[in-house]
Amino acid sequence: MFNNSVQAPNSGILSPLLGLALFAVASGYLMSLLPLALTALALPLSLSAWLASAYYTGLLLGAVQAQRLIAVIGHRMAFIICLLVLLATVLLMFMLPYAGAWLALRLVAGAATAGIFVVVESWLLLVNDDKQRATRLGIYMLTLYAGSAVGQLLIEPIGIVGSVPFISIATLLALAILAPLFTRTAKPQQVLHSAVSIKELSNLSKPAFIGCVVSGLVLGPIYGLMPSYLSNYTQWGNKVGVLMASLVLGGMLVQPLSSYLSARLNKTLLQAFAAAIGVLAALAIAMANTWLVLSVSLFILGAAAFSIYPIAISQACVNVPAEKIVAITELMLISYSIGSICGPLLAGSAQSLAFKLPLYIALVLASTSVYMLIMASKEKTGRGHLPPTLGV
């Protein structure tokens, strides 16, 4: 048993959301900045896939320890420390523009980001009402993606060369720290928190677990490789910021609908539908011959790809007591991280052959859609091994 927090239904969530929004703007800018800045810093373009995998390896390692950190120092202080660590890695990357240093720093940055995700997700989800959880998760994802979309738009006005981009990102992270730093009362109340047992793990929704892994397999390459793909494999390389913003904007705008449907419809079928839409969008990206078609296809891909993770994590939390929420969000983030580590390397390998990034995404999502349809059929006929409430 761990000392942790549970949130009263009406306790303040402005502090974590404000900090999350500023973090998301900084992170969105940084994610696109790194692969685009490699050439200017005389670093190989192939490093982008390894940087993404290093980051997500750190995300996995951080997710394993996040619950323990929160148990010891609480949500608010854990949030502050993780933001400080992330800020330090940004400044050090500017000071040490070497491949080895960047890989190590992105590993540390991933661990800090895992702490941020687990802190904010569990902070918002620590209520006992499933519909309220779905609503708060929708707000969380909307805030995260809105901030990320704004961050993509900073690429053109601020640029990708010199010290200004890194200083701008560090400044945004410093501002994010102010939200939890000066709002000491906006934190969950302390209660006993318990870990998830092996028996309970076996009862977790398999589609929820697979959905988180697939989300990582797709979003890892989208964040780590899509800017390079748009810059090097399309005619509109000078519009990378706007195109990436279009992708993230799709993920942002779908969140209210995703949250609404997730609370009312079969979550496994929703994941199947989202994956199928993503397949069509990814194929449209590969065949796009105009800027409008490409931007609309990216928007739809974002709507599909970014909706899978919140549906999956909501599915994992169905009928789960509040004291288990931190452990569940940590497990789902670990699942996401596993996919995110493998995704950039698999997609990068596919790009080195005749297959481009959109076709890799289409293949992953097509397989996912088929799997989810099979699982939904088993749930409906009672032939699956899931508890009757899971996936509903």
C-alpha positions in Angstrom: 0.0 0.0 0.0 1.2 3.5 -0.8 0.1 6.9 0.5 -1.3 8.7 -2.5 -4.2 11.0 -3.5 -7.8 10.8 -4.4 -9.5 13.8 -5.8 -12.9 15.1 -4.5 -15.4 15.4 -7.3 -15.3 19.2 -7.4 -11.7 19.8 -6.4 -9.6 22.2 -8.6 -8.2 20.9 -11.8 -7.1 24.3 -13.2 -3.5 24.0 -11.9 -2.6 20.7 -13.6 -4.4 21.7 -16.8 -2.7 25.1 -17.0 0.7 23.5 -16.4 -0.1 20.8 -18.9 -1.1 23.4 -21.6 2.2 25.2 -21.4 4.1 22.0 -21.3 2.2 20.8 -24.4 3.1 24.0 -26.3 6.8 23.5 -25.4 6.8 19.8 -26.1 5.0 20.2 -29.5 7.5 22.7 -30.6 10.4 20.6 -29.4 9.2 17.4 -31.0 9.2 19.0 -34.5 12.3 21.1 -33.8 14.7 18.3 -33.1 14.4 16.3 -36.4 14.4 19.6 -38.4 17.4 21.0 -36.6 19.7 18.0 -37.3 21.0 19.3 -40.6 21.9 22.8 -39.2 23.8 21.1 -36.4 25.7 18.8 -38.7 24.0 15.7 -37.2 22.8 12.8 -39.4 19.1 12.7 -40.3 19.0 9.0 -39.3 19.4 10.2 -35.7 15.8 11.3 -35.6 14.4 7.8 -35.3 16.9 6.9 -32.5 16.1 10.2 -30.7 12.4 9.3 -30.8 13.1 5.7 -29.5 15.4 7.1 -26.8 12.7 9.5 -25.7 10.1 6.7 -25.5 12.5 4.4 -23.7 12.8 7.1 -21.1 9.0 7.3 -21.1 8.8 3.6 -20.3 11.4 3.8 -17.5 9.8 6.9 -16.1 6.3 5.3 -16.2 7.6 2.4 -14.1 8.8 4.8 -11.3 6.1 7.5 -11.6 3.7 5.8 -9.1 6.5 5.6 -6.5 7.5 9.2 -7.0 3.9 10.4 -6.5 3.5 8.2 -3.5 6.5 9.8 -1.8 6.1 13.5 -2.6 2.6 13.9 -3.9 1.1 15.0 -7.2 2.0 18.7 -7.0 5.7 18.3 -6.1 6.1 15.5 -8.6 4.7 17.7 -11.3 7.2 20.5 -10.4 10.2 18.2 -10.3 9.4 16.6 -13.6 9.0 19.9 -15.3 12.3 21.2 -13.9 14.1 18.1 -15.2 12.6 18.5 -18.6 13.6 22.1 -18.7 17.2 21.2 -17.8 17.4 18.7 -20.7 16.3 21.4 -23.2 19.0 23.8 -22.1 21.7 21.0 -22.1 20.7 19.9 -25.6 21.5 23.4 -26.9 24.8 23.5 -25.0 25.8 19.9 -26.1 24.8 19.4 -29.8 26.3 15.9 -30.0 24.6 12.7 -31.0 25.5 10.8 -27.8 24.5 13.7 -25.5 21.2 14.2 -27.3 20.3 10.5 -27.0 21.1 10.5 -23.3 19.2 13.8 -22.7 16.1 12.6 -24.6 16.2 9.4 -22.5 16.0 11.6 -19.4 13.4 13.9 -21.0 11.2 10.9 -21.7 11.4 9.8 -18.0 10.4 13.3 -16.9 7.6 13.4 -19.4 6.2 10.1 -18.1 6.0 11.6 -14.7 4.1 14.6 -16.1 1.6 12.4 -17.9 1.0 10.0 -14.9 0.7 13.0 -12.5 -1.8 14.9 -14.6 -3.8 11.9 -15.8 -4.2 10.4 -12.4 -4.9 13.8 -10.8 -7.8 14.3 -13.2 -9.1 10.7 -13.1 -9.1 10.3 -9.3 -12.9 10.4 -9.1 -15.3 7.5 -8.6 -17.7 8.3 -11.4 -16.9 6.7 -14.8 -18.7 9.3 -16.9 -16.9 12.1 -15.0 -13.6 10.3 -15.7 -14.4 10.2 -19.4 -15.3 13.9 -19.4 -12.1 14.9 -17.6 -10.0 12.6 -19.9 -11.5 14.5 -22.8 -10.6 17.8 -21.3 -7.1 16.5 -20.6 -6.6 15.3 -24.2 -8.1 18.5 -25.6 -5.7 20.6 -23.6 -2.7 18.4 -24.5 -3.4 18.4 -28.2 -4.4 22.1 -28.4 -1.1 23.0 -26.8 0.8 20.7 -29.1 -0.9 22.2 -32.1 0.1 25.7 -31.0 3.6 24.4 -30.5 3.8 23.2 -34.1 2.8 26.7 -35.3 5.8 28.2 -33.6 8.2 26.5 -36.0 7.9 29.2 -38.7 7.9 32.4 -36.6 10.6 31.3 -34.2 12.6 29.0 -36.5 14.7 26.0 -36.1 18.2 27.5 -36.0 20.3 29.0 -33.2 19.6 29.5 -29.5 16.2 31.2 -29.7 14.1 28.0 -30.3 15.7 26.3 -27.2 15.4 29.4 -25.0 11.7 29.8 -26.1 11.0 26.2 -25.1 12.8 26.5 -21.8 10.8 29.7 -21.1 7.5 27.9 -21.7 8.5 25.1 -19.4 9.5 27.6 -16.7 6.0 29.2 -17.0 4.4 25.8 -16.7 6.1 25.3 -13.4 4.4 28.4 -12.0 0.9 26.9 -12.1 1.6 24.1 -9.5 4.2 26.2 -7.7 1.8 29.0 -6.7 -1.4 26.9 -6.2 -0.6 24.8 -3.1 -4.2 24.1 -2.3 -5.2 22.7 -5.7 -4.1 19.1 -5.1 -5.9 15.8 -4.4 -6.7 14.8 -0.8 -4.4 12.2 0.7 -5.8 8.6 1.0 -4.4 5.1 0.8 -3.4 4.1 -2.7 -3.0 0.4 -3.6 -1.1 -1.2 -6.5 -2.8 -3.5 -9.0 -2.3 -7.2 -8.2 -1.3 -9.9 -10.7 -4.9 -11.3 -10.6 -6.3 -7.8 -11.3 -3.8 -7.4 -14.2 -5.2 -10.6 -15.8 -8.7 -9.0 -15.7 -7.8 -5.8 -17.4 -9.3 -5.2 -20.8 -7.0 -6.7 -23.5 -8.3 -4.3 -26.1 -7.4 -1.4 -23.8 -3.9 -2.7 -23.5 -3.5 -3.3 -27.2 -5.0 0.1 -27.9 -2.3 1.8 -25.8 0.5 -0.3 -27.5 -0.9 0.6 -31.0 -1.2 4.2 -30.0 2.5 4.2 -29.3 3.3 2.3 -32.5 1.6 5.1 -34.4 2.1 8.3 -32.4 5.8 7.6 -31.8 6.6 7.8 -35.5 4.1 10.6 -36.1 5.9 12.8 -33.5 9.4 11.6 -34.3 9.4 11.1 -38.0 6.5 12.9 -39.6 8.2 16.3 -39.7 11.1 14.8 -41.6 8.8 12.9 -43.9 6.8 16.1 -44.7 10.0 18.0 -45.2 11.9 15.5 -47.4 9.2 13.4 -49.1 6.5 16.0 -50.1 6.5 19.2 -52.1 5.5 21.3 -49.2 8.6 21.0 -46.9 8.4 24.7 -46.1 5.0 24.3 -44.5 5.9 21.6 -42.0 4.7 23.6 -39.0 1.3 24.2 -40.5 0.9 20.7 -41.7 1.9 19.2 -38.3 -0.5 21.7 -36.6 -3.3 20.4 -38.9 -2.5 16.8 -37.8 -2.5 17.7 -34.1 -5.6 19.9 -34.6 -7.5 16.9 -35.8 -6.6 15.0 -32.7 -7.6 18.0 -30.5 -11.0 18.6 -32.1 -12.1 15.0 -32.0 -11.6 14.7 -28.2 -15.1 16.0 -27.2 -16.7 13.6 -29.6 -14.4 10.8 -28.5 -15.1 11.5 -24.8 -18.9 11.6 -25.5 -18.9 8.3 -27.5 -16.5 6.6 -25.1 -18.9 7.0 -22.2 -21.9 5.6 -24.1 -20.7 3.1 -26.8 -18.7 -0.1 -27.0 -15.1 1.1 -26.6 -13.6 -1.8 -28.5 -15.8 -1.0 -31.5 -14.8 2.7 -31.2 -11.2 1.7 -31.4 -11.9 -0.4 -34.5 -13.7 2.4 -36.2 -11.0 5.0 -35.4 -8.3 2.7 -36.7 -10.2 2.1 -39.9 -10.6 5.8 -40.5 -6.8 6.2 -39.8 -6.0 3.6 -42.5 -7.9 5.7 -45.2 -6.3 8.9 -44.0 -2.8 7.4 -44.1 -3.3 6.1 -47.6 -4.6 9.5 -48.7 -1.4 11.1 -47.3 0.8 8.7 -49.4 -1.1 9.7 -52.5 -1.7 13.4 -51.9 -0.9 15.6 -54.9 -2.1 18.9 -53.5 -1.5 20.8 -50.3 -5.2 20.9 -49.5 -5.5 17.1 -49.8 -2.4 16.5 -47.7 -3.5 18.9 -44.9 -7.0 17.4 -44.8 -5.7 13.9 -44.8 -3.3 14.8 -41.9 -6.2 16.3 -40.0 -8.3 13.1 -40.4 -5.3 11.0 -39.5 -4.8 13.0 -36.3 -8.5 12.7 -35.4 -8.2 8.9 -35.8 -4.8 8.2 -34.3 -5.1 10.5 -31.3 -8.5 9.2 -30.3 -7.3 5.6 -29.7 -5.3 6.2 -26.5 -8.0 8.1 -24.5 -10.6 5.5 -25.5 -8.2 2.7 -24.4 -7.3 4.3 -21.1 -11.0 5.0 -20.4 -11.7 1.4 -21.2 -9.0 0.3 -18.7 -10.5 2.4 -16.0 -14.1 1.2 -16.2 -15.4 0.2 -12.8 -11.9 0.7 -11.3 -11.9 2.2 -7.7 -10.2 5.5 -7.3 -7.3 4.1 -5.3 -6.3 2.0 -8.3 -6.3 4.8 -10.8 -2.6 5.9 -10.5 -1.5 2.3 -11.0 -3.8 1.8 -14.0 -2.7 5.0 -15.7 0.9 4.0 -15.1 0.4 0.6 -16.7 -1.3 2.1 -19.7 1.5 4.6 -20.1 4.0 1.7 -19.9 2.0 -0.1 -22.7 2.0 3.1 -24.8 5.8 3.5 -24.2 6.5 -0.1 -25.4 4.8 0.7 -28.7 6.5 4.1 -28.9 10.0 2.6 -28.5 9.4 0.2 -31.3 7.4 2.4 -33.6 10.0 4.9 -34.8 12.6 2.2 -35.4 10.1 0.1 -37.4 8.8 3.0 -39.3 12.4 4.3 -39.9 13.3 0.9 -41.3 10.3 1.0 -43.6 11.2 4.4 -44.9 14.7 3.2 -45.8 13.0 0.6 -48.1 10.4 1.5 -50.7 7.7 2.0 -48.0 7.1 5.4 -46.6 5.8 6.4 -43.2 2.1 6.7 -44.2 2.1 3.1 -45.4 3.6 1.9 -42.2 0.8 3.7 -40.2 -1.8 2.2 -42.5 -0.6 -1.3 -42.0 -0.5 -1.0 -38.2 -4.0 0.6 -38.0 -5.5 -1.9 -40.4 -4.2 -4.8 -38.2 -5.6 -3.0 -35.2 -9.0 -2.5 -36.7 -9.3 -6.2 -37.6 -8.2 -7.3 -34.1 -10.7 -4.9 -32.4 -13.6 -6.2 -34.6 -12.7 -9.8 -33.6 -12.6 -8.8 -29.9 -15.8 -6.8 -30.1 -17.5 -9.9 -31.6 -16.3 -12.1 -28.8 -17.5 -9.6 -26.2 -20.9 -9.5 -27.8 -21.3 -13.2 -27.9 -19.8 -13.8 -24.5 -16.9 -15.9 -25.9 -14.2 -13.5 -24.7 -12.6 -13.6 -21.3 -13.3 -10.0 -20.3 -15.5 -9.1 -17.4 -19.0 -8.0 -18.8 -18.5 -4.3 -17.9 -15.1 -3.9 -19.6 -15.3 -2.7 -23.2 -18.8 -1.3 -22.7 
